[in-house]
Amino acid sequence: MKPQAGPLWLELPPLSAQAPRRLLAFLHGAGSSPGIFAPVARAWQLKFPGATVAILEALRGSALHRGKDWFDSRGVSADRQPRIQGACAIVAQRLEALQHATGLDGARTAVVGFSQGATLALELARSHAGLASIVVSYAGQLARPVAPHERIAPTIHLLHGEFDSLVPAVHAERAWRGLSAAGADVTLDIAPDEAHSIGQTMINLGTRRVLQTLFRGRVRRLPGAAVLH
């Protein structure tokens, strides 16, 4: 898979020079674009005003004939795995370039993905663990089962809408069980009355989880697996 010509990401500079410096990298969903996803990224940045935000551009024309996809999602899981791994390698290169340009390493990098972008973010946490310390998956699913004795270094936050009909919440529950069994630092939240989208409720939940991770020991974290009411 070759990267497409044109911009590789949309970058939003920090809002504050005094706030802690971080890198927030966003992977939009299938059939979308950095511009469309920018309001979600900006809402996140309001909670992390010292962060440089990069919304990465997906890699291929969309099957929906609008926006772009990260990988060809046709076929069974075994068919998709090599495509996801290929896309993951390209995203890893872009993250490395962003980190080099900003001087921010993996310890100060968080990757936030939605839907197909979340599936890619979860794979990135497993195959390129040093590139991010925190991964947030909105409506994602694992590209492959967690292997016995697999070590997953980044903290992973799984967030899913209860009424998501495109990617049912059972995928997040399955991911939580597999990652937990491997000893990963992982949380799961199934948000009632939420579907396949990221509204203010999901933004608040995701940013709260990340803040709890960053300030662990200072504030009380929610339980590892939760259904919000």
Secondary structure, 3 states (H helix, E strand, C coil): CCCCCCCCEEEECCCCCCCCCEEEEEECCCCECHHHHHHHHHHHHHHCCCEEEEEECCCEECCCCCCEECCCCCCCHHHHHHHHHHHHHHHHHHHHHHHHHHCCCHHHEEEEEECHHHHHHHHHHHHCHHHCCEEEEECCCCCCCCCCCCCCCCEEEEEEECCCCCCCCHHHHHHHHHHHHCCCCEEEEEECCCCCCCCHHHHHHHHHHHHHHHCECCECCCCCEEECC
